[in-house]
């Protein structure tokens, strides 16, 4: 059997701030998780998304990335208006909007945010056929 993707981990400097960002994207994360050093939630399809504090992940030999060696995630939205709404809500809450929503040449409404640790979080939805 070949290995299966099962788990994605995000290293965070401030657990509560990071979880706030992802809750605003609709992930169900218990409030009591804000004080933990490791948090994980199941995603549709069975993959787990986790957050680990810098201090806890150092036990695994982790060192901070340099340059642009960060990861990026993409969240599919229901429609182009939802891309705009989430971008507006998250930037109004003080999170960094890297690229405001635009109609991409590949047929999607697209926007790019950064989570509190600088990881790219893309929002996208298919544009209406036309």
C-alpha positions in Angstrom: 0.0 0.0 0.0 1.3 3.5 -0.9 1.4 6.1 1.9 -1.8 8.3 2.0 -2.0 12.0 2.8 -3.6 12.1 6.3 -2.3 15.2 8.1 -1.3 18.8 7.5 0.4 20.7 10.3 0.8 24.5 10.6 3.4 25.9 12.9 2.1 28.9 14.8 3.6 31.6 17.0 0.2 32.5 18.7 -2.2 29.7 18.9 -5.3 31.8 19.8 -4.7 34.3 17.0 -4.1 31.6 14.4 -7.2 29.6 15.4 -9.3 32.8 15.3 -8.2 33.2 11.6 -9.2 29.7 10.7 -12.5 29.8 12.6 -13.4 32.9 10.5 -13.0 30.6 7.5 -15.6 28.3 8.9 -13.5 25.6 10.6 -15.1 24.3 13.8 -12.4 24.6 16.4 -13.3 24.5 20.1 -12.6 27.6 22.1 -10.6 25.7 24.7 -8.1 24.9 22.0 -6.7 28.4 22.2 -4.4 27.5 25.1 -3.1 24.2 23.8 0.2 23.5 22.2 -1.3 21.1 19.6 -4.7 21.2 18.0 -6.2 19.2 15.2 -9.5 19.1 13.4 -10.9 16.6 10.8 -11.6 18.0 7.4 -14.0 16.6 4.8 -12.4 13.7 3.1 -10.7 12.5 6.2 -7.5 14.6 6.2 -6.7 16.3 9.5 -5.5 19.9 9.8 -3.4 20.6 12.9 -1.7 23.6 14.5 1.5 23.3 16.7 3.2 26.0 18.6 6.8 26.8 17.8 7.9 25.6 21.2 6.1 22.2 20.8 7.3 21.5 17.3 11.0 22.2 18.1 10.9 18.9 19.9 10.8 17.3 16.4 13.9 19.2 15.3 11.9 22.0 13.5 13.7 25.2 12.6 12.0 28.3 11.2 11.9 28.5 7.4 13.9 31.2 5.6 12.9 33.2 2.6 9.6 32.2 1.1 9.7 28.6 2.2 6.2 28.7 3.7 3.2 26.6 2.8 0.0 27.7 1.2 -3.6 26.4 1.5 -6.6 27.1 -0.7 -10.2 27.3 0.4 -12.9 26.9 -2.3 -15.8 29.3 -1.8 -19.4 28.7 -2.9 -19.3 31.6 -5.4 -17.3 34.7 -6.4 -19.3 36.9 -3.9 -18.2 34.6 -1.0 -14.5 35.1 -2.0 -15.1 38.9 -1.7 -17.0 38.6 1.6 -14.4 36.4 3.3 -11.6 38.6 2.1 -13.3 41.7 3.4 -14.3 40.1 6.7 -10.8 38.8 7.4 -8.9 42.0 6.4 -11.4 44.1 8.5 -10.5 41.8 11.4 -6.8 42.8 11.0 -5.5 39.9 9.0 -3.2 40.6 6.1 -4.7 40.7 2.6 -1.9 39.9 0.2 -3.9 40.2 -3.0 -7.5 41.5 -3.1 -10.1 39.6 -5.1 -9.7 39.5 -8.9 -11.1 37.6 -11.8 -8.2 35.3 -12.8 -7.6 34.4 -16.4 -8.0 30.7 -15.5 -11.7 31.2 -14.7 -11.8 31.8 -11.0 -12.5 34.6 -8.6 -9.3 34.6 -6.6 -7.8 36.3 -3.5 -4.8 35.7 -1.3 -4.5 36.3 2.5 -1.8 35.5 4.9 -2.6 33.8 8.2 -0.9 35.2 11.3 2.2 33.2 10.7 2.7 34.4 7.1 1.3 31.3 5.4 -0.6 31.9 2.2 -4.3 31.2 2.3 -6.0 31.5 -1.0 -9.8 31.9 -1.5 -11.3 30.9 -4.9 -14.6 30.2 -6.6 -15.4 29.4 -10.2 -16.6 32.4 -12.3 -20.0 32.0 -14.0 -19.7 30.5 -17.5 -20.1 33.3 -20.0 
